[in-house]
Structures are given as C-alpha cells and as structure tokens.
Amino acid sequence: MGDLHTEFREAVNMTATELRKWLESDESREVGQKRSAGAESVGHDSGRKIVRILGTKKADLTDADEQHMRKVVGYVHRHMAQRPGGDVTDSRWRHSLMNWGHDPLK
C-alpha cells in the first residue's frame, strides 16, 4: 500500500467547502445505507468525518482518523469499479460517492 495521505487525497477530490455544502443537500441525505429508519446514512456520517480530517493538520491526525482515511480509500476504489453505464450526473451512484468526498465528474 502506498502512502495513506497521498491515497486519501487522490480518493477525496472534493474540497472541505464543496463537501460541506454537498452534505447539506437533500440529494446527499437521500442516498446510502442507513443503520435504522430516519438515521443518518453511513456515507453522510463519513462525509462529516472527512470534512473534519481535511481541516486537521497531518501531525494532529489520530489513529481513528487514519483508520477512517483507509476506509474512505477502500470505499472509493470499490465504488468506482461499479460505475453504471450512461449519464451518471444525477445518479444515486455519484451522489453516494460524493458523500465520501469523491465526485467522479471532476
């Protein structure tokens, strides 16, 4: 495995500002796996963690932050491999990836 921080920055191609704004949208809240009805989706929760990680100096990252960074890299790689055919601009697939900080149209 390469450098975690490099892999994370390659997987997360949205800025903290872009991701924060996206997470406030209805589309962001409508996609993803929820632990229970009405609960926040796993991806939405991940997005909030990513925004915090993006605002944290590398030296100040915790083991939990680095564990989440590995989870994000794995998720983005797996999800990208499942790209559906056709226009993905307004797809649940893209919206789910964006919750994890990756906009496949960038």
NURO-266275 format. One record per atom (N, C-alpha, C): residue number from 1; y, z, x; residue in three letters. Coordinates in pm, whole numbers, plus 32768, in hexadecimal, padded with zeros to 4 digits. Last residue first. Example, Ala and Ser with C-alpha at 12.3 -4.5 7.8 and 13.67 -1.06 7.14 Angstrom:
! residues 2
+-----+------+------+------+-----+
:   k :   py :   pz :   px :   r :
+-----+------+------+------+-----+
:   2 : 7F1F : 82C4 : 8505 : SER :
:   2 : 7F96 : 82CA : 8557 : SER :
:   2 : 8003 : 8313 : 850A : SER :
:   1 : 7DC7 : 830C : 8527 : ALA :
:   1 : 7E3E : 830C : 84CE : ALA :
:   1 : 7EB6 : 830C : 8528 : ALA :
+-----+------+------+------+-----+
This chain:
! residues 106
+-----+------+------+------+-----+
:   k :   py :   pz :   px :   r :
+-----+------+------+------+-----+
: 106 : 85E5 : 7B75 : 7A02 : LYS :
: 106 : 8647 : 7B7F : 7A70 : LYS :
: 106 : 8617 : 7B33 : 7AE8 : LYS :
: 105 : 8522 : 7B7E : 794A : LEU :
: 105 : 8579 : 7B09 : 7944 : LEU :
: 105 : 85E3 : 7B0D : 79B3 : LEU :
: 104 : 849E : 7C6E : 7959 : PRO :
: 104 : 845B : 7BF9 : 7991 : PRO :
: 104 : 84B1 : 7B7B : 798F : PRO :
: 103 : 8525 : 7D92 : 79B7 : ASP :
: 103 : 8544 : 7D23 : 795B : ASP :
: 103 : 8508 : 7CA3 : 7997 : ASP :
: 102 : 84B7 : 7ED3 : 79D5 : HIS :
: 102 : 84A3 : 7E4C : 7A09 : HIS :
: 102 : 84C3 : 7DE5 : 799C : HIS :
: 101 : 84B8 : 7FD9 : 7978 : GLY :
: 101 : 851D : 7FB2 : 79DB : GLY :
: 101 : 8510 : 7F25 : 7A12 : GLY :
: 100 : 8417 : 8014 : 78A9 : TRP :
: 100 : 83E8 : 8041 : 792D : TRP :
: 100 : 8442 : 800C : 799C : TRP :
:  99 : 8490 : 7F94 : 77DD : ASN :
:  99 : 848F : 8026 : 77D7 : ASN :
:  99 : 8464 : 8062 : 785D : ASN :
:  98 : 844F : 7E90 : 7826 : MET :
:  98 : 84D8 : 7EBE : 783E : MET :
:  98 : 84E2 : 7F56 : 7833 : MET :
:  97 : 8348 : 7E80 : 77CB : LEU :
:  97 : 8364 : 7E7E : 785B : LEU :
:  97 : 83F0 : 7EB4 : 787A : LEU :
:  96 : 837F : 7E7F : 76B7 : SER :
:  96 : 8330 : 7EEA : 76F1 : SER :
:  96 : 8349 : 7EF3 : 7788 : SER :
:  95 : 840B : 7D8E : 769F : HIS :
:  95 : 844E : 7E0C : 767E : HIS :
:  95 : 8404 : 7E84 : 76BA : HIS :
:  94 : 8343 : 7CD4 : 76E3 : ARG :
:  94 : 83BA : 7CE3 : 7738 : ARG :
:  94 : 83FE : 7D6A : 771E : ARG :
:  93 : 8290 : 7D06 : 760B : TRP :
:  93 : 8262 : 7D0C : 7695 : TRP :
:  93 : 82D9 : 7D24 : 76F3 : TRP :
:  92 : 8320 : 7CCE : 752A : ARG :
:  92 : 82FD : 7D5B : 7541 : ARG :
:  92 : 82D1 : 7D6E : 75D3 : ARG :
:  91 : 841F : 7BD4 : 756E : SER :
:  91 : 8394 : 7C00 : 7555 : SER :
:  91 : 8382 : 7C95 : 756F : SER :
:  90 : 84F8 : 7B2E : 758D : ASP :
:  90 : 8501 : 7B99 : 752B : ASP :
:  90 : 8477 : 7BD1 : 750A : ASP :
:  89 : 84A1 : 7A86 : 766A : THR :
:  89 : 8526 : 7AC3 : 7664 : THR :
:  89 : 852B : 7B3B : 7606 : THR :
:  88 : 83C1 : 79F4 : 7696 : VAL :
:  88 : 83AF : 7A85 : 7693 : VAL :
:  88 : 8433 : 7AD0 : 767F : VAL :
:  87 : 8339 : 78D2 : 761E : ASP :
:  87 : 83B8 : 7914 : 763B : ASP :
:  87 : 83A7 : 79AB : 762C : ASP :
:  86 : 81E5 : 789A : 769B : GLY :
:  86 : 825B : 7882 : 7648 : GLY :
:  86 : 82D5 : 78D0 : 7675 : GLY :
:  85 : 80E5 : 7993 : 76D6 : GLY :
:  85 : 811D : 790D : 76DC : GLY :
:  85 : 819B : 7904 : 7687 : GLY :
:  84 : 8108 : 7ADD : 776D : PRO :
:  84 : 80DD : 7A80 : 7703 : PRO :
:  84 : 811B : 79F6 : 7716 : PRO :
:  83 : 8096 : 7B7F : 788E : ARG :
:  83 : 8105 : 7B35 : 7851 : ARG :
:  83 : 80D1 : 7AD4 : 77E6 : ARG :
:  82 : 7FFC : 7C2F : 791A : GLN :
:  82 : 7FD7 : 7C15 : 788E : GLN :
:  82 : 8041 : 7BC4 : 7844 : GLN :
:  81 : 806C : 7C63 : 7A0A : ALA :
:  81 : 7FF2 : 7C10 : 7A0B : ALA :
:  81 : 7FC6 : 7BEA : 797D : ALA :
:  80 : 812D : 7D1A : 79C4 : MET :
:  80 : 8157 : 7C92 : 79E8 : MET :
:  80 : 80E0 : 7C32 : 79E6 : MET :
:  79 : 8090 : 7E00 : 79A5 : HIS :
:  79 : 80CD : 7DC2 : 792E : HIS :
:  79 : 80FA : 7D32 : 794B : HIS :
:  78 : 8047 : 7E3E : 7AAF : ARG :
:  78 : 7FE1 : 7E22 : 7A48 : ARG :
:  78 : 801C : 7DD5 : 79D2 : ARG :
:  77 : 8148 : 7E64 : 7B25 : HIS :
:  77 : 80EB : 7DFF : 7B59 : HIS :
:  77 : 8082 : 7DDA : 7AF1 : HIS :
:  76 : 81AC : 7F38 : 7A86 : VAL :
:  76 : 81F2 : 7EB8 : 7A8A : VAL :
:  76 : 8195 : 7E49 : 7ABC : VAL :
:  75 : 80EE : 8004 : 7ABE : TYR :
:  75 : 8102 : 7FD2 : 7A36 : TYR :
:  75 : 8141 : 7F48 : 7A38 : TYR :
:  74 : 810E : 802B : 7BD6 : GLY :
:  74 : 808E : 8001 : 7B9E : GLY :
:  74 : 809D : 7FC4 : 7B14 : GLY :
:  73 : 821C : 8082 : 7BDE : VAL :
:  73 : 81F2 : 800B : 7C28 : VAL :
:  73 : 8170 : 7FD5 : 7BEE : VAL :
:  72 : 8207 : 816D : 7B40 : VAL :
:  72 : 825D : 80FD : 7B16 : VAL :
:  72 : 8232 : 807C : 7B5B : VAL :
:  71 : 8160 : 820C : 7BDE : LYS :
:  71 : 8136 : 81E9 : 7B56 : LYS :
:  71 : 8185 : 816F : 7B25 : LYS :
:  70 : 8203 : 8230 : 7CBE : ARG :
:  70 : 8182 : 81E9 : 7CCC : ARG :
:  70 : 8150 : 81B8 : 7C44 : ARG :
:  69 : 82CE : 82C5 : 7C44 : MET :
:  69 : 82EE : 8244 : 7C80 : MET :
:  69 : 8270 : 81F0 : 7C91 : MET :
:  68 : 8245 : 83AE : 7C06 : HIS :
:  68 : 8274 : 8358 : 7B99 : HIS :
:  68 : 8295 : 82CC : 7BCE : HIS :
:  67 : 821E : 840E : 7D09 : GLN :
:  67 : 81A9 : 83F1 : 7CB6 : GLN :
:  67 : 81D1 : 8394 : 7C43 : GLN :
:  66 : 8326 : 8439 : 7D4E : GLU :
:  66 : 82DB : 83D3 : 7D95 : GLU :
:  66 : 825B : 83AD : 7D4A : GLU :
:  65 : 8362 : 850A : 7C9C : ASP :
:  65 : 83AF : 848C : 7C97 : ASP :
:  65 : 835E : 841D : 7CD9 : ASP :
:  64 : 82B1 : 85CC : 7CFA : ALA :
:  64 : 82A1 : 8599 : 7C71 : ALA :
:  64 : 82ED : 8515 : 7C60 : ALA :
:  63 : 831D : 8600 : 7DF3 : ASP :
:  63 : 8297 : 85C5 : 7DEC : ASP :
:  63 : 8280 : 8589 : 7D62 : ASP :
:  62 : 847C : 859D : 7DDD : THR :
:  62 : 840E : 85FE : 7DDD : THR :
:  62 : 8388 : 85B4 : 7DE0 : THR :
:  61 : 858D : 8529 : 7EA0 : LEU :
:  61 : 8522 : 850C : 7E41 : LEU :
:  61 : 84B1 : 8572 : 7E4E : LEU :
:  60 : 864D : 8545 : 7F60 : ASP :
:  60 : 8646 : 85AD : 7EF9 : ASP :
:  60 : 85D9 : 8595 : 7E91 : ASP :
:  59 : 864A : 8466 : 7FFF : ALA :
:  59 : 8624 : 84E6 : 803C : ALA :
:  59 : 8611 : 8556 : 7FD6 : ALA :
:  58 : 86B3 : 83A6 : 7F4C : LYS :
:  58 : 8628 : 839D : 7F79 : LYS :
:  58 : 85F6 : 8423 : 7FB0 : LYS :
:  57 : 877E : 842A : 7E47 : LYS :
:  57 : 8770 : 83FF : 7ED3 : LYS :
:  57 : 86DD : 8404 : 7EFA : LYS :
:  56 : 8777 : 83B2 : 7CFA : THR :
:  56 : 8752 : 841C : 7D59 : THR :
:  56 : 8746 : 83E2 : 7DE5 : THR :
:  55 : 8791 : 82F4 : 7C3D : GLY :
:  55 : 8809 : 833E : 7C60 : GLY :
:  55 : 87F1 : 83AD : 7CC5 : GLY :
:  54 : 8691 : 829C : 7C15 : LEU :
:  54 : 86F1 : 823E : 7C51 : LEU :
:  54 : 8770 : 8284 : 7C7E : LEU :
:  53 : 862A : 837C : 7B90 : ILE :
:  53 : 85FC : 835E : 7C18 : ILE :
:  53 : 865F : 8300 : 7C5E : ILE :
:  52 : 86AC : 8360 : 7A96 : ARG :
:  52 : 86C5 : 83D6 : 7AE9 : ARG :
:  52 : 869E : 83BC : 7B7A : ARG :
:  51 : 863C : 826E : 7A42 : VAL :
:  51 : 86CE : 8279 : 7A4F : VAL :
:  51 : 86F0 : 82F0 : 7AAA : VAL :
:  50 : 852E : 82BF : 7A38 : ILE :
:  50 : 8558 : 825A : 7A99 : ILE :
:  50 : 85F0 : 8261 : 7AAF : ILE :
:  49 : 8530 : 836F : 795E : LYS :
:  49 : 850F : 83A3 : 79E5 : LYS :
:  49 : 853F : 8341 : 7A51 : LYS :
:  48 : 856A : 82B8 : 7894 : ARG :
:  48 : 85C9 : 8325 : 78AF : ARG :
:  48 : 85AF : 8361 : 793A : ARG :
:  47 : 8482 : 821B : 78A4 : GLY :
:  47 : 8505 : 81E1 : 78C0 : GLY :
:  47 : 856D : 824A : 78DF : GLY :
:  46 : 83BE : 82CF : 784D : SER :
:  46 : 83BC : 829E : 78D7 : SER :
:  46 : 8445 : 8266 : 78FE : SER :
:  45 : 8406 : 82E0 : 7741 : ASP :
:  45 : 840D : 8358 : 7795 : ASP :
:  45 : 8411 : 832F : 7829 : ASP :
:  44 : 83C4 : 81DA : 7701 : HIS :
:  44 : 844E : 8208 : 76EF : HIS :
:  44 : 8466 : 8285 : 7744 : HIS :
:  43 : 82AE : 81D5 : 7732 : GLY :
:  43 : 8309 : 8181 : 777F : GLY :
:  43 : 8399 : 81AE : 7777 : GLY :
:  42 : 824E : 8289 : 7670 : VAL :
:  42 : 8236 : 82A4 : 76FE : VAL :
:  42 : 8299 : 8256 : 7754 : VAL :
:  41 : 833A : 82C3 : 7564 : SER :
:  41 : 82CE : 8279 : 75A5 : SER :
:  41 : 82C4 : 829F : 7638 : SER :
:  40 : 8371 : 83ED : 74AE : GLU :
:  40 : 83A4 : 838C : 750E : GLU :
:  40 : 832E : 8345 : 7550 : GLU :
:  39 : 82E6 : 8409 : 735F : ALA :
:  39 : 82FE : 8438 : 73E8 : ALA :
:  39 : 8339 : 83C7 : 743D : ALA :
:  38 : 829F : 83A3 : 726D : GLY :
:  38 : 8328 : 83CF : 727D : GLY :
:  38 : 834A : 8400 : 7309 : GLY :
:  37 : 8151 : 8405 : 729C : ALA :
:  37 : 81B1 : 83C0 : 7245 : ALA :
:  37 : 823C : 83FB : 7259 : ALA :
:  36 : 8103 : 842B : 73FB : SER :
:  36 : 80F5 : 8451 : 736E : SER :
:  36 : 8162 : 840A : 731E : SER :
:  35 : 811A : 8397 : 74E1 : ARG :
:  35 : 80B5 : 8402 : 74DF : ARG :
:  35 : 809C : 8432 : 7450 : ARG :
:  34 : 813C : 8238 : 74D7 : LYS :
:  34 : 8173 : 82BB : 74B6 : LYS :
:  34 : 8101 : 8321 : 74AD : LYS :
:  33 : 8174 : 811F : 759B : GLN :
:  33 : 810F : 817B : 7569 : GLN :
:  33 : 814F : 8203 : 7551 : GLN :
:  32 : 8268 : 8023 : 753D : GLY :
:  32 : 8223 : 8081 : 7595 : GLY :
:  32 : 81C6 : 80DE : 754C : GLY :
:  31 : 839F : 7FF0 : 748D : VAL :
:  31 : 8326 : 7FC3 : 74D3 : VAL :
:  31 : 82E6 : 8036 : 7520 : VAL :
:  30 : 8486 : 8058 : 741C : GLU :
:  30 : 841F : 8023 : 73C2 : GLU :
:  30 : 839D : 7FFC : 7408 : GLU :
:  29 : 8544 : 809E : 74D6 : ARG :
:  29 : 84FC : 810B : 7493 : ARG :
:  29 : 8486 : 80D9 : 743F : ARG :
:  28 : 85A9 : 7FA4 : 751F : SER :
:  28 : 8568 : 7FF8 : 7583 : SER :
:  28 : 8512 : 8063 : 7541 : SER :
:  27 : 8622 : 7F51 : 7434 : GLU :
:  27 : 85B0 : 7F05 : 7469 : GLU :
:  27 : 8561 : 7F58 : 74CE : GLU :
:  26 : 86FA : 7FFE : 741E : ASP :
:  26 : 868B : 800B : 73BF : ASP :
:  26 : 860F : 7FC5 : 73F4 : ASP :
:  25 : 877A : 807D : 755C : SER :
:  25 : 876A : 8016 : 74F4 : SER :
:  25 : 86F3 : 8033 : 7498 : SER :
:  24 : 8786 : 8128 : 762E : GLU :
:  24 : 87D0 : 8151 : 75B6 : GLU :
:  24 : 87BA : 80F0 : 7541 : GLU :
:  23 : 8709 : 80A4 : 76FA : LEU :
:  23 : 86C0 : 8112 : 76BB : LEU :
:  23 : 8705 : 8145 : 763C : LEU :
:  22 : 87D7 : 7FF6 : 774D : TRP :
:  22 : 8761 : 7FC0 : 7708 : TRP :
:  22 : 8719 : 802F : 76BC : TRP :
:  21 : 8880 : 80AD : 77D4 : LYS :
:  21 : 88B1 : 8065 : 775E : LYS :
:  21 : 883C : 802F : 770B : LYS :
:  20 : 87D3 : 80F7 : 78A6 : ARG :
:  20 : 8808 : 815C : 784A : ARG :
:  20 : 8837 : 811B : 77C9 : ARG :
:  19 : 87B1 : 7FFD : 7925 : LEU :
:  19 : 873F : 803F : 78E7 : LEU :
:  19 : 876D : 80A9 : 7883 : LEU :
:  18 : 88B3 : 7FC6 : 7982 : GLU :
:  18 : 8870 : 7F68 : 7927 : GLU :
:  18 : 87FF : 7FAD : 78DC : GLU :
:  17 : 88D7 : 80A9 : 7A2A : THR :
:  17 : 8931 : 8090 : 79B9 : THR :
:  17 : 88F1 : 8033 : 7953 : THR :
:  16 : 880F : 8086 : 7AEA : ALA :
:  16 : 880D : 80FF : 7A96 : ALA :
:  16 : 8865 : 80EA : 7A19 : ALA :
:  15 : 87A4 : 7F2D : 7ADF : THR :
:  15 : 87F5 : 7F9B : 7B15 : THR :
:  15 : 87E9 : 8013 : 7AB8 : THR :
:  14 : 865E : 7E9E : 7AF7 : MET :
:  14 : 86D4 : 7EBD : 7AA7 : MET :
:  14 : 8721 : 7F2E : 7AEC : MET :
:  13 : 8578 : 7E81 : 7B80 : ASN :
:  13 : 85E3 : 7E23 : 7BA2 : ASN :
:  13 : 865F : 7E35 : 7B49 : ASN :
:  12 : 847E : 7F1F : 7BFF : VAL :
:  12 : 84EE : 7F45 : 7BA9 : VAL :
:  12 : 8564 : 7EEC : 7BCF : VAL :
:  11 : 83E4 : 7EA2 : 7CC5 : ALA :
:  11 : 83B1 : 7EAA : 7C3B : ALA :
:  11 : 8423 : 7EC6 : 7BD9 : ALA :
:  10 : 8480 : 7EC0 : 7DA8 : GLU :
:  10 : 8459 : 7E39 : 7D7F : GLU :
:  10 : 842A : 7E39 : 7CED : GLU :
:   9 : 8497 : 7FD3 : 7DB5 : ARG :
:   9 : 8512 : 7F85 : 7DA3 : ARG :
:   9 : 84F3 : 7EF4 : 7D7C : ARG :
:   8 : 8388 : 8011 : 7DE0 : PHE :
:   8 : 83CC : 8041 : 7D68 : PHE :
:   8 : 8449 : 7FED : 7D4D : PHE :
:   7 : 835C : 7FA2 : 7EDB : GLU :
:   7 : 8311 : 7F6F : 7E68 : GLU :
:   7 : 8354 : 7F97 : 7DE4 : GLU :
:   6 : 8409 : 8043 : 7F71 : THR :
:   6 : 841E : 7FB3 : 7F6A : THR :
:   6 : 83D8 : 7F79 : 7EF0 : THR :
:   5 : 8391 : 813D : 7F4D : HIS :
:   5 : 841C : 8129 : 7F22 : HIS :
:   5 : 843E : 8094 : 7F16 : HIS :
:   4 : 828F : 8119 : 7FBB : LEU :
:   4 : 82A1 : 8138 : 7F2D : LEU :
:   4 : 832F : 8119 : 7EFD : LEU :
:   3 : 822C : 801F : 8091 : ASP :
:   3 : 8289 : 808D : 8081 : ASP :
:   3 : 82A7 : 80A1 : 7FED : ASP :
:   2 : 80DF : 7FB2 : 8032 : GLY :
:   2 : 815B : 7FAB : 807E : GLY :
:   2 : 81B1 : 8026 : 8069 : GLY :
:   1 : 7F89 : 8000 : 8055 : MET :
:   1 : 8000 : 8000 : 8000 : MET :
:   1 : 807D : 8000 : 8059 : MET :
+-----+------+------+------+-----+
